[in-house]
Amino acid sequence: MKKLLLTATLLFLLSLKPLFGGVAKGLDVKEVQTMLAQLCFSPGPIDGVWGAKTEKAAEEFFTKYFTIYGGNFRHLEFKMLKASSRSKKVAGKKVERCKLPVVENKNYSFEKIPGSKFHSPEGGLSVGTWWGYNQSKIVRFRDTVFTYVIENDNKLGTKSLMALYKKKGNGTWTKGASLPCSVPGNILVDSNGGLHVLVHEPENAYKSSSNGSLEYYYFKEAGRGNIDSYLHETIIYKSHGKETVNKRIGASISPQNEIVLAFGLGTSEYLYSKKVDTNKWKKMRAGANLGHNFYYPYPIITPSGYSILAIQDDYVIHKGQAKNPYHIAIYFENTGNKWSHEYLLDNTKSQQAVDKTEWKTVDISDIYYDNANNIHVIVRDRVKDKWFHYTKELGKKTWDIKVLKTKSNLKWIRIIELKRKVFYLLTSSREIFLMSAKNNRTFQLINENFKSRGIYPYIASSKNGTTDNSDFLDILILNGSSKSYPDAPNYYLKISKDFILQELAEKDNN
């Protein structure tokens, strides 16, 4: 009875809206902001300043759990918030907790961010934001970072939406336009701050996510904060039940604002290109009659043309079950309008492939063109349980091949270039490392509240239009573990470049 009277009294007091909103004197605003963030109500930067974002977060908290908010944060509200932060239930409702709000210092920060509701919707045709390891999913222009979230549900045939987000400085994430999609797409940023989005849209979401069109959206004013208004163009049209473009699209952009996209279709590999200020796409066939399907392409632009890294991804029926052999890493190169290709790693004759005991013996992880005119490729040989770093000067025929001395349980290796020095971002299912390519010096990024599983990492780099001017390296950490869904934790990681250079200083190993 006493609890009912107390609750009724609190609701009555909250209904008495004062003449002036704000926060009472003597309250620790940083403590309030921290508690709100821990309860998944973003107050903006935890800076001790009671601004509009903190006010809004407080209002959202009280509205959710107590139905009403009086508009003034007093000592009473502080006590209610504090009690709620220590309880499992508030007013009969289960309390949601974000164990990892913005954890920031001068070196790096982790921030929990919005993500897909479902990993792979039951009976649905779309997947979560994690899918498509070859795609560009985070970019930076000056002090603004852009990413997106695939909004999906568990209803058969529902079109998923690719919802854009932006974060300016230390502010909160703001949602922009939502675009219909089959699977995650690519985002690129040009030198003027224009955001370019490439999306595969399904022809009929009730039948297939493979058959559809390739859509292009241009957010010309994104650099000025506008991610709601755009120009729209269909690059490749749908064709009534026939696959006209493969959904596993890769894309990149050059400093000269040339956009490229690549995909495999049948036994051919295609690349499309155009300058931002033109309307016509140039279509090229990088390879034909290849004997296999090559998907998940990483395309890049070089001074002499283009390069593509892709992997075998055939579709076969074995003993009545659909299988996808991944046994070949292929590299395409364009110089002087001529295309060539070569197998970097071919495990088709391995015992595992011949006996069909292992369908995936090869991984491709990254391709990069550096400031010293070198091409870098990262592939994994699952038969030998080794990672390889292929390097060659652009235009040369011969590769230098280096076996990377890494942990055996790594899932992905991405290439980073800082001040003309090459580093690796290494991830296992639940760990994140940085390592120098020169001396293998390594350190692990650790945070006790970091709960992501099946990590899929994405980096804002020169390949997607991000310049080297920022003091920070921006990394998107997406949860690829089906066991973590629904509502799996996903993170934005920002690391000081100076911190990386200091920690991985190229000193001789003793």
Sequence and secondary structure as in RCSB ss.txt:
>XXXX:A:sequence
MKKLLLTATLLFLLSLKPLFGGVAKGLDVKEVQTMLAQLCFSPGPIDGVWGAKTEKAAEEFFTKYFTIYGGNFRH
LEFKMLKASSRSKKVAGKKVERCKLPVVENKNYSFEKIPGSKFHSPEGGLSVGTWWGYNQSKIVRFRDTVFTYVI
ENDNKLGTKSLMALYKKKGNGTWTKGASLPCSVPGNILVDSNGGLHVLVHEPENAYKSSSNGSLEYYYFKEAGRG
NIDSYLHETIIYKSHGKETVNKRIGASISPQNEIVLAFGLGTSEYLYSKKVDTNKWKKMRAGANLGHNFYYPYPI
ITPSGYSILAIQDDYVIHKGQAKNPYHIAIYFENTGNKWSHEYLLDNTKSQQAVDKTEWKTVDISDIYYDNANNI
HVIVRDRVKDKWFHYTKELGKKTWDIKVLKTKSNLKWIRIIELKRKVFYLLTSSREIFLMSAKNNRTFQLINENF
KSRGIYPYIASSKNGTTDNSDFLDILILNGSSKSYPDAPNYYLKISKDFILQELAEKDNN
>XXXX:A:secstr
 HHHHHHHHHHHHHHS  SS EE TT  HHHHHHHHHHTT   SS SS   HHHHHHHHHHHHHHHS   SEE H
HHHHHHHHHHT SEETTEE    S   EE SSEEEEEE   S SS TT S   TT  TTS   EEETTEEEEEEE
E  SSTT  EEEEEEEEETTS  EEEEEEEESS  EEEE TTS EEEEEEEEEETTTEEEEEEEEEEEETTGGGT
  S  EEEEEE  BTTB  S S  EEEE TT EEEEEEEETTEEEEEEEETT    EEEEEES  SS EEEEEEE
EETTEEEEEEEE   EEETTEEE  B EEEEEEEETTEEEEEEEEE TTSHHHHTTS SB EEEEEEEE TTSEE
EEEEEETTTTEEEEEEEETT S  EEEEE   TT  EEEEEEETTEEEEEEE SS EEEEETTT  EEEE  TT 
   SEEEEE  GGGT  TTSSEEEEEEEE  GGG SS  EEEEEEEHHHHHHHT      
